[in-house]
Amino acid sequence: MKLRVNYTLPASRANGPGLRYVLWVQGCSIHCLGCSNKDTWDPAGGKDVSFEDIISDVQNEFFKSKPYNKNLQGITITGGEPLDQFEAVYQLCRRFSLAGLTQHPGKIPYLTIFLTTGYTLAQIIEKGMWKIFDVLDIISVGPFEQDKVCTGQWKGSSNQELYYLTEWGKKQSSLPVIKKEYHIGSSGEILKTGFSQ
């Protein structure tokens, strides 16, 4: 399978708890006022990336140094709107598990999966997408509202709700919240990322 992707960042501390691999999906039907990722809205933008390439990229980051779980702590899937590609995102999260990245035989994950969505909890259930909760550790739900400033947690506005779905996810709730960071891309462009406005 493939996922329509806008951008990936191998390591970020401003897109969820700990050091995380970040994947911005391409395409969004919600179009929140004040969105800082408008380049991810057009579903025809970005590029199709195979699951194999995404998983290989994450594995390369994960195994760069030892001990593994002191290095990369998780994967963040954001956008765009990840649930607009629901089946592909769901299957990719399952594949992370099957690849041994999110759990070992003792059922303790090496890496947690954090997903951000502009859909509300009620909309996720109404649209029949509730099985996504089975493959995530943390989820942030609700549309971004630029007038509702959020100074803590890993969400863009205070109306959004953050759910820790697993015990492993809950353990990461005590990690420091870094709201913004800057990266220099391969072509010299500056990327501002994180949950700050």
Protein Blocks (a to p, Z undefined) as FASTA:
>chain_A
ZZddfbdcfbdckgoghjddddddehifklpghiaklmlmpmmggjdddfklmmmmmmmm
mmmpccfklmcfbdcddedjfklmmmmmmmmmmmmmmnommbcfkopafbdcddddfbdf
klmmmnopmmmmmmcfbdceddddfklccfedjbfbfkbccddfbfklmmmmmpccdfbd
cdddfkopacdedjbZZ
